[in-house]
């Protein structure tokens, strides 16, 4: 039988906070040697590696915040807004800058790095993180509470066996993610060739396109939403899809059938374009198709094109191209950045001709279908991993009986 010890993070590791960008400094989209890691970069995969989604700081800014850099192998945990996203710094991000919204866990003692990563992602770890979270409008996990997080751990050899089992599953997820990264690069290249290469673009207001734009609050007043919508942490009739869930790929908030029916103006079927409009403004996703009904959560808007040719064009525009900057241009709020549907509908974009939209759609549709297949496969793998996590972490599964 496996025996477990218990300790606080402060007893087995060092924890250091990140640094806000100096006032007036901006992140750069042009790659240089100083990447800046933010919350939106966590939760996508176990190992954080540099990719085209990262932004950068210039050399002068780097000099002023150089004490807040990360090293390969550091564990990062998000501590503001979307709490509890976890990632391990990969080789390509060694020396990158760390946002104030993440803490790094480093210099581990008695604890295997991979074991700690999986423990923090497990229900036990996430429950500890929730206990330490404070604030309602803008949740935070203070540094002191990170240091006080409790972890349970067996001897180091058992830790490594547990981590090895889970790493095998994550390895397949990583391969699928790498394939998807390549598919995204092909989609972007096709966009540049067909859309950016066009001489026949016309300026069009988003609100004039044949699309349906809605959000959670379109279903009624805050009072009626509070009265008619109940959220559950345990499985129920329908998924309540939030920005957090789309980022992590873990969908664990639900509504009952009454709530789902009340939220009829924002139900989801899959493949809708979802954009975060509060906090992490501008994050863009294609809604997955899950195994039960779905409805849109708060702090995001949903776009459903009536013309199918617009779907992948608009997704690409807002995910990778001018649309992201256009959204940043309409956001307001100081403590919590946000934008509303009206301002979004008034955004003006460059729309290609019908034949160019059709050409683009014909080229990229197979890429998107493969992307979706890989995402579905990863969800199943993640469910397998997450079902094993508590059993491995509690000793219910005897790792010595598993041949690897």
DRENLUMGU-70481 format. One record per residue (C-alpha): residue in three letters; chain; y, z, x. Coordinates in nm, 4 decimals, padded with zeros to 6 digits. Layout:
<recs>
 rest kette        v        w        u
  ALA     A        Y        Z        X
...
</recs>
This chain:
<recs>
 rest kette        v        w        u
  UNK     A  00.0000  00.0000  00.0000
  UNK     A  00.3446 -00.0906  00.1285
  UNK     A  00.5904  00.1932  00.1753
  UNK     A  00.9644  00.1360  00.1465
  UNK     A  01.2535  00.3155  00.3114
  UNK     A  01.6048  00.3200  00.1643
  UNK     A  01.9359  00.2903  00.3441
  UNK     A  02.2954  00.1891  00.2848
  UNK     A  02.4261 -00.1310  00.4391
  UNK     A  02.6537  00.0777  00.6623
  UNK     A  02.3407  00.2333  00.8194
  UNK     A  02.1803 -00.0969  00.9175
  UNK     A  02.4666 -00.3427  00.9730
  UNK     A  02.8389 -00.3943  01.0296
  UNK     A  03.0553 -00.5374  00.7508
  UNK     A  03.3887 -00.7106  00.8064
  UNK     A  03.6343 -00.8574  00.5570
  UNK     A  03.7946 -01.1996  00.5799
  UNK     A  04.1569 -01.3100  00.6049
  UNK     A  04.3937 -01.4773  00.3606
  UNK     A  04.5720 -01.7878  00.4841
  UNK     A  04.9178 -01.6980  00.6217
  UNK     A  05.1986 -01.7530  00.3716
  UNK     A  05.3003 -02.1154  00.3485
  UNK     A  04.9898 -02.2460  00.5228
  UNK     A  04.7754 -02.5069  00.3501
  UNK     A  04.4140 -02.6121  00.3882
  UNK     A  04.3632 -02.9608  00.5309
  UNK     A  04.1231 -03.2255  00.4060
  UNK     A  04.1194 -03.4052  00.7423
  UNK     A  03.8266 -03.2721  00.9491
  UNK     A  03.9054 -03.0844  01.2692
  UNK     A  03.7397 -02.8032  01.4598
  UNK     A  03.8449 -02.5167  01.2308
  UNK     A  03.6560 -02.5154  00.8973
  UNK     A  03.7527 -02.2531  00.6375
  UNK     A  03.4644 -02.0989  00.4369
  UNK     A  03.5445 -02.0061  00.0765
  UNK     A  03.3564 -01.8729 -00.2250
  UNK     A  03.2967 -02.2227 -00.3578
  UNK     A  03.0903 -02.2955 -00.0446
  UNK     A  02.8442 -02.0120 -00.1125
  UNK     A  02.5453 -02.0175 -00.3448
  UNK     A  02.4567 -02.3849 -00.2995
  UNK     A  02.1894 -02.3273 -00.0375
  UNK     A  02.0603 -02.0486  00.1821
  UNK     A  02.2031 -02.1807  00.5094
  UNK     A  02.5699 -02.2766  00.5053
  UNK     A  02.6259 -02.5968  00.6999
  UNK     A  02.9382 -02.8079  00.7382
  UNK     A  02.9661 -03.0948  00.4900
  UNK     A  03.2298 -03.3164  00.3320
  UNK     A  03.3302 -03.0486  00.0788
  UNK     A  03.4790 -02.8216  00.3452
  UNK     A  03.8487 -02.7941  00.4204
  UNK     A  04.0168 -02.6905  00.7438
  UNK     A  04.3058 -02.5073  00.9061
  UNK     A  04.5240 -02.6427  01.1834
  UNK     A  04.5178 -02.5039  01.5387
  UNK     A  04.8285 -02.2882  01.4897
  UNK     A  04.6820 -02.1229  01.1807
  UNK     A  04.3493 -02.0828  01.3588
  UNK     A  04.5203 -01.8902  01.6372
  UNK     A  04.6738 -01.6453  01.3865
  UNK     A  04.3459 -01.5683  01.2078
  UNK     A  04.0957 -01.6097  01.4907
  UNK     A  03.9751 -01.2492  01.4567
  UNK     A  03.8270 -01.3485  01.1208
  UNK     A  03.5702 -01.5998  01.2331
  UNK     A  03.1983 -01.6045  01.1634
  UNK     A  02.9001 -01.6553  01.3910
  UNK     A  02.5717 -01.8335  01.3301
  UNK     A  02.3388 -01.5962  01.1465
  UNK     A  02.6085 -01.3864  00.9776
  UNK     A  02.5429 -01.3176  00.6084
  UNK     A  02.8398 -01.3831  00.3789
  UNK     A  02.8812 -01.2217  00.0369
  UNK     A  03.1527 -01.3120 -00.2153
  UNK     A  03.3585 -01.0078 -00.3151
  UNK     A  03.6359 -01.1421 -00.5426
  UNK     A  03.6050 -01.3248 -00.8756
  UNK     A  03.2523 -01.4636 -00.8611
  UNK     A  03.0812 -01.1601 -00.7081
  UNK     A  02.7505 -01.1586 -00.5214
  UNK     A  02.7075 -01.5159 -00.3990
  UNK     A  02.5170 -01.5040 -00.0701
  UNK     A  02.4853 -01.7429  00.2243
  UNK     A  02.3840 -01.7408  00.5914
  UNK     A  02.6164 -01.9102  00.8389
  UNK     A  02.4494 -02.2117  00.9989
  UNK     A  02.4976 -02.3584  01.3456
  UNK     A  02.7597 -02.6140  01.2403
  UNK     A  02.9860 -02.3379  01.1016
  UNK     A  02.9683 -02.1086  01.4048
  UNK     A  03.3311 -02.0141  01.4748
  UNK     A  03.4555 -02.1113  01.1268
  UNK     A  03.7160 -01.9046  00.9438
  UNK     A  03.6226 -01.6597  00.6698
  UNK     A  03.8256 -01.6266  00.3487
  UNK     A  03.9471 -01.2867  00.2333
  UNK     A  03.7240 -01.3328 -00.0718
  UNK     A  03.4060 -01.2976  00.1364
  UNK     A  03.2741 -01.0192  00.3571
  UNK     A  03.0394 -01.0851  00.6462
  UNK     A  02.7370 -00.8693  00.7246
  UNK     A  02.6504 -00.8816  01.0935
  UNK     A  02.4832 -00.6907  01.3795
  UNK     A  02.1701 -00.6005  01.1819
  UNK     A  01.9512 -00.3080  01.2862
  UNK     A  01.5954 -00.2476  01.1545
  UNK     A  01.6448 -00.5231  00.8966
  UNK     A  01.5317 -00.8853  00.9213
  UNK     A  01.8201 -01.1211  00.8435
  UNK     A  01.6228 -01.3367  00.5998
  UNK     A  01.4770 -01.0319  00.4274
  UNK     A  01.8272 -00.8898  00.3702
  UNK     A  01.9470 -01.2257  00.2365
  UNK     A  01.6640 -01.2365 -00.0173
  UNK     A  01.7037 -00.8709 -00.1074
  UNK     A  02.0721 -00.9192 -00.1872
  UNK     A  01.9810 -01.2184 -00.4055
  UNK     A  01.7061 -01.0282 -00.5893
  UNK     A  01.7599 -00.8430 -00.9159
  UNK     A  01.7566 -00.5160 -00.7245
  UNK     A  02.0261 -00.6346 -00.4855
  UNK     A  02.2390 -00.7954 -00.7559
  UNK     A  02.2189 -00.4785 -00.9668
  UNK     A  02.3473 -00.2786 -00.6696
  UNK     A  02.6300 -00.5289 -00.6272
  UNK     A  02.7225 -00.5001 -00.9969
  UNK     A  02.7359 -00.1214 -00.9670
  UNK     A  02.9919 -00.1530 -00.6894
  UNK     A  03.2094 -00.4104 -00.8680
  UNK     A  03.5433 -00.2936 -01.0083
  UNK     A  03.8138 -00.4590 -01.2198
  UNK     A  03.7929 -00.6516 -01.5461
  UNK     A  04.0450 -00.9364 -01.5220
  UNK     A  03.9731 -01.0078 -01.1552
  UNK     A  03.6452 -00.8398 -01.0495
  UNK     A  03.6288 -00.7146 -00.6909
  UNK     A  03.3676 -00.5606 -00.4660
  UNK     A  03.5684 -00.3380 -00.2268
  UNK     A  03.4629 -00.3212  00.1379
  UNK     A  03.3691  00.0458  00.1010
  UNK     A  03.1328 -00.0433 -00.1850
  UNK     A  02.9718 -00.3198  00.0216
  UNK     A  02.9065 -00.0649  00.2951
  UNK     A  02.7532  00.1693  00.0340
  UNK     A  02.5149 -00.0909 -00.1141
  UNK     A  02.1622  00.0531 -00.1114
  UNK     A  01.8688 -00.1541  00.0087
  UNK     A  01.4971 -00.0840  00.0134
  UNK     A  01.2897 -00.2208  00.2974
  UNK     A  00.9355 -00.1997  00.4403
  UNK     A  00.8434 -00.2187  00.8094
  UNK     A  00.9849 -00.5136  01.0031
  UNK     A  00.6584 -00.7121  01.0114
  UNK     A  00.6249 -00.6917  00.6326
  UNK     A  00.9898 -00.7890  00.5940
  UNK     A  00.9240 -01.1040  00.7965
  UNK     A  00.6109 -01.1916  00.5971
  UNK     A  00.8045 -01.1593  00.2714
  UNK     A  01.0849 -01.3733  00.4099
  UNK     A  00.8394 -01.6374  00.5340
  UNK     A  00.6877 -01.6833  00.1881
  UNK     A  01.0303 -01.7270  00.0314
  UNK     A  01.1496 -01.9505  00.3145
  UNK     A  00.8708 -02.1995  00.2402
  UNK     A  01.0109 -02.2464 -00.1098
  UNK     A  01.3698 -02.2600  00.0115
  UNK     A  01.2650 -02.5189  00.2694
  UNK     A  01.1681 -02.7622 -00.0062
  UNK     A  01.4942 -02.6852 -00.1885
  UNK     A  01.6842 -02.7614  00.1322
  UNK     A  01.5105 -03.0982  00.1687
  UNK     A  01.6054 -03.1891 -00.1878
  UNK     A  01.9639 -03.0808 -00.1219
  UNK     A  01.9774 -03.2986  00.1895
  UNK     A  01.8541 -03.5954 -00.0128
  UNK     A  02.1202 -03.5223 -00.2735
  UNK     A  02.3915 -03.4998 -00.0075
  UNK     A  02.2889 -03.8465  00.1090
  UNK     A  02.2948 -03.9763 -00.2480
  UNK     A  02.6452 -03.8344 -00.2931
  UNK     A  02.7619 -04.0152  00.0196
  UNK     A  02.6230 -04.3402 -00.1223
  UNK     A  02.8030 -04.2783 -00.4511
  UNK     A  03.1301 -04.2108 -00.2702
  UNK     A  03.0911 -04.5228 -00.0598
  UNK     A  03.0295 -04.7278 -00.3743
  UNK     A  03.3381 -04.5757 -00.5383
  UNK     A  03.5532 -04.6682 -00.2397
  UNK     A  03.4185 -05.0221 -00.2369
  UNK     A  03.4474 -05.0973 -00.6087
  UNK     A  03.7168 -04.8626 -00.7431
  UNK     A  03.9485 -04.8050 -00.4475
  UNK     A  03.9014 -05.1665 -00.3438
  UNK     A  04.0248 -05.2963 -00.6791
  UNK     A  04.3626 -05.4631 -00.7209
  UNK     A  04.3489 -05.4313 -01.0998
  UNK     A  04.3951 -05.0605 -01.1622
  UNK     A  04.6161 -04.9515 -01.4501
  UNK     A  04.7811 -04.6134 -01.5005
  UNK     A  04.6272 -04.4313 -01.7971
  UNK     A  04.6750 -04.0849 -01.9433
  UNK     A  04.3521 -03.8797 -01.9642
  UNK     A  04.4273 -03.7997 -02.3274
  UNK     A  04.4356 -04.1708 -02.4148
  UNK     A  04.0807 -04.2328 -02.2925
  UNK     A  03.7841 -04.2377 -02.5358
  UNK     A  03.6652 -03.8919 -02.4320
  UNK     A  03.6193 -03.5535 -02.5997
  UNK     A  03.7814 -03.2606 -02.4168
  UNK     A  03.7081 -02.9074 -02.5317
  UNK     A  03.6560 -02.5497 -02.4175
  UNK     A  03.5274 -02.2127 -02.5342
  UNK     A  03.8537 -02.1078 -02.7030
  UNK     A  03.8574 -02.4254 -02.9153
  UNK     A  03.6126 -02.2430 -03.1432
  UNK     A  03.8631 -01.9861 -03.2703
  UNK     A  04.1061 -01.7080 -03.1906
  UNK     A  04.0228 -01.4434 -02.9340
  UNK     A  03.9698 -01.1988 -03.2198
  UNK     A  03.7218 -01.4259 -03.3985
  UNK     A  03.5422 -01.5040 -03.0723
  UNK     A  03.5071 -01.1343 -02.9990
  UNK     A  03.3736 -01.0721 -03.3500
  UNK     A  03.1287 -01.3635 -03.3610
  UNK     A  03.0055 -01.4122 -03.0044
  UNK     A  02.7662 -01.1703 -02.8361
  UNK     A  02.6558 -01.2204 -02.4763
  UNK     A  02.3150 -01.1083 -02.3495
  UNK     A  02.1753 -01.0516 -02.0013
  UNK     A  01.8211 -01.1006 -02.1302
  UNK     A  01.6843 -01.4361 -02.2618
  UNK     A  01.8025 -01.5241 -02.6101
  UNK     A  01.8563 -01.8304 -02.8308
  UNK     A  02.0926 -02.0341 -02.6061
  UNK     A  02.2381 -02.0411 -02.2561
  UNK     A  02.6059 -01.9529 -02.2096
  UNK     A  02.7059 -02.1922 -01.9286
  UNK     A  02.9733 -02.0651 -01.6895
  UNK     A  03.1225 -02.1844 -01.3618
  UNK     A  02.9269 -01.9116 -01.1815
  UNK     A  02.5961 -02.0367 -01.3198
  UNK     A  02.6650 -02.3997 -01.2322
  UNK     A  02.7542 -02.2998 -00.8764
  UNK     A  02.4466 -02.0862 -00.8188
  UNK     A  02.1983 -02.2787 -01.0330
  UNK     A  02.0934 -01.9486 -01.1935
  UNK     A  02.1522 -01.9390 -01.5684
  UNK     A  02.1144 -01.5809 -01.6850
  UNK     A  02.3707 -01.5233 -01.9618
  UNK     A  02.2730 -01.6004 -02.3220
  UNK     A  02.4008 -01.5993 -02.6800
  UNK     A  02.2105 -01.5464 -03.0050
  UNK     A  02.1717 -01.8108 -03.2762
  UNK     A  02.4714 -01.6891 -03.4786
  UNK     A  02.6947 -01.7079 -03.1706
  UNK     A  02.5619 -02.0526 -03.0841
  UNK     A  02.6356 -02.1845 -03.4323
  UNK     A  02.9840 -02.0311 -03.4254
  UNK     A  03.0530 -02.2113 -03.0945
  UNK     A  02.9793 -02.5503 -03.2512
  UNK     A  03.2838 -02.7191 -03.0944
  UNK     A  03.1525 -02.6634 -02.7422
  UNK     A  02.7753 -02.7070 -02.7531
  UNK     A  02.6150 -02.8883 -02.4615
  UNK     A  02.3296 -03.1379 -02.4403
  UNK     A  02.3365 -03.2220 -02.0691
  UNK     A  02.5351 -03.4581 -01.8428
  UNK     A  02.8734 -03.3419 -01.9744
  UNK     A  03.1433 -03.3149 -01.7064
  UNK     A  03.2422 -02.9498 -01.6655
  UNK     A  03.5555 -02.8468 -01.4732
  UNK     A  03.6625 -02.4908 -01.3919
  UNK     A  04.0163 -02.4243 -01.5191
  UNK     A  04.0573 -02.0535 -01.4331
  UNK     A  04.0193 -01.8905 -01.0925
  UNK     A  03.8167 -02.1423 -00.8937
  UNK     A  04.0278 -02.4251 -01.0330
  UNK     A  03.8892 -02.7764 -00.9954
  UNK     A  03.5184 -02.7133 -00.9369
  UNK     A  03.3361 -03.0060 -01.1022
  UNK     A  02.9775 -03.0269 -01.2293
  UNK     A  02.7479 -03.2419 -01.4370
  UNK     A  02.5861 -03.0095 -01.6882
  UNK     A  02.2079 -02.9888 -01.6377
  UNK     A  01.9638 -03.0185 -01.9276
  UNK     A  01.7893 -02.6835 -01.9594
  UNK     A  01.4872 -02.5706 -02.1572
  UNK     A  01.6776 -02.4319 -02.4571
  UNK     A  02.0098 -02.4887 -02.6406
  UNK     A  02.3290 -02.4565 -02.4355
  UNK     A  02.6906 -02.3741 -02.5103
  UNK     A  03.0015 -02.3823 -02.2930
  UNK     A  03.1167 -02.0556 -02.1375
  UNK     A  03.4713 -01.9344 -02.0809
  UNK     A  03.7118 -02.0470 -01.8055
  UNK     A  03.5813 -02.4043 -01.7988
  UNK     A  03.6553 -02.7241 -01.9893
  UNK     A  03.4060 -02.9894 -02.0934
  UNK     A  03.4559 -03.3667 -02.0939
  UNK     A  03.2201 -03.5867 -02.2942
  UNK     A  03.2965 -03.9619 -02.2714
  UNK     A  03.2407 -04.1785 -02.5777
  UNK     A  03.2065 -04.4761 -02.3422
  UNK     A  02.9099 -04.4096 -02.1108
  UNK     A  03.0680 -04.6211 -01.8343
  UNK     A  03.3372 -04.3530 -01.7949
  UNK     A  03.0969 -04.0650 -01.7233
  UNK     A  03.0135 -04.1203 -01.3573
  UNK     A  03.3553 -04.2705 -01.2837
  UNK     A  03.5403 -03.9619 -01.4121
  UNK     A  03.2939 -03.7262 -01.2463
  UNK     A  03.3420 -03.9020 -00.9096
  UNK     A  03.7203 -03.9133 -00.9548
  UNK     A  03.7520 -03.5380 -01.0132
  UNK     A  03.4713 -03.4306 -00.7820
  UNK     A  03.5614 -03.6244 -00.4671
  UNK     A  03.8746 -03.8322 -00.5059
  UNK     A  04.2311 -03.8207 -00.6432
  UNK     A  04.1363 -03.6203 -00.9515
  UNK     A  04.0920 -03.2990 -00.7537
  UNK     A  04.4489 -03.3109 -00.6219
  UNK     A  04.5807 -03.4070 -00.9646
  UNK     A  04.4217 -03.0916 -01.1080
  UNK     A  04.5686 -02.8788 -00.8305
  UNK     A  04.9061 -03.0222 -00.9280
  UNK     A  04.8896 -02.8828 -01.2843
  UNK     A  04.7572 -02.5368 -01.2112
  UNK     A  04.9791 -02.2372 -01.2690
  UNK     A  04.9468 -01.8616 -01.2490
  UNK     A  04.9994 -01.6409 -00.9475
  UNK     A  04.7260 -01.3768 -00.9487
  UNK     A  04.4736 -01.6042 -01.1248
  UNK     A  04.5246 -01.9829 -01.0901
  UNK     A  04.4582 -02.1787 -01.4113
  UNK     A  04.5452 -02.4862 -01.6173
  UNK     A  04.5203 -02.5690 -01.9874
  UNK     A  04.3711 -02.8590 -02.1833
  UNK     A  04.7098 -02.9994 -02.2811
  UNK     A  04.8251 -03.0361 -01.9221
  UNK     A  04.4873 -03.1811 -01.8294
  UNK     A  04.5114 -03.4458 -02.1010
  UNK     A  04.8549 -03.5434 -01.9699
  UNK     A  04.7231 -03.6226 -01.6223
  UNK     A  04.7673 -03.9886 -01.5365
  UNK     A  04.4907 -04.1658 -01.3465
  UNK     A  04.4289 -04.5163 -01.2153
  UNK     A  04.1719 -04.6814 -01.4419
  UNK     A  03.9786 -04.9903 -01.3233
  UNK     A  03.8971 -05.2906 -01.5379
  UNK     A  03.5989 -05.2831 -01.7741
  UNK     A  03.3909 -05.5102 -01.5503
  UNK     A  03.4554 -05.2915 -01.2451
  UNK     A  03.3624 -04.9780 -01.4387
  UNK     A  03.0417 -05.1486 -01.5446
  UNK     A  02.9643 -05.2634 -01.1899
  UNK     A  03.0234 -04.9115 -01.0551
  UNK     A  02.8095 -04.7567 -01.3288
  UNK     A  02.5218 -05.0004 -01.2653
  UNK     A  02.5215 -04.9200 -00.8931
  UNK     A  02.5454 -04.5414 -00.9121
  UNK     A  02.3365 -04.4623 -01.2227
  UNK     A  02.0063 -04.4673 -01.0266
  UNK     A  02.1622 -04.2385 -00.7647
  UNK     A  02.2715 -03.9909 -01.0311
  UNK     A  01.9306 -04.0004 -01.2002
  UNK     A  01.7648 -03.9122 -00.8699
  UNK     A  02.0236 -03.6390 -00.8135
  UNK     A  01.9405 -03.4894 -01.1518
  UNK     A  01.5641 -03.5101 -01.0855
  UNK     A  01.6059 -03.3243 -00.7562
  UNK     A  01.8273 -03.0636 -00.9217
  UNK     A  01.5621 -03.0100 -01.1895
  UNK     A  01.2931 -02.9756 -00.9219
  UNK     A  01.5083 -02.7251 -00.7359
  UNK     A  01.5586 -02.5242 -01.0522
  UNK     A  01.1815 -02.4970 -01.0959
  UNK     A  01.1407 -02.3994 -00.7321
  UNK     A  01.4187 -02.1433 -00.7668
  UNK     A  01.2480 -01.9956 -01.0725
  UNK     A  00.9229 -01.9687 -00.8770
  UNK     A  01.1029 -01.8024 -00.5860
  UNK     A  01.2912 -01.5659 -00.8163
  UNK     A  00.9735 -01.4700 -01.0015
  UNK     A  00.8108 -01.3836 -00.6684
  UNK     A  01.1134 -01.1939 -00.5332
  UNK     A  01.0796 -00.8684 -00.7312
  UNK     A  00.7011 -00.8642 -00.6877
  UNK     A  00.7298 -00.9079 -00.3117
  UNK     A  01.0203 -00.6658 -00.2800
  UNK     A  00.8434 -00.3952 -00.4810
  UNK     A  00.5054 -00.4333 -00.3117
  UNK     A  00.3398 -00.5529 -00.6339
  UNK     A  00.2151 -00.8548 -00.4372
  UNK     A  00.0303 -00.7562 -00.1206
  UNK     A  00.1702 -00.9938  00.1435
  UNK     A -00.1235 -00.9151  00.3744
  UNK     A -00.3535 -01.0887  00.1247
  UNK     A -00.1537 -01.4157  00.1418
  UNK     A -00.2504 -01.6741  00.4014
  UNK     A  00.0428 -01.8795  00.5329
</recs>
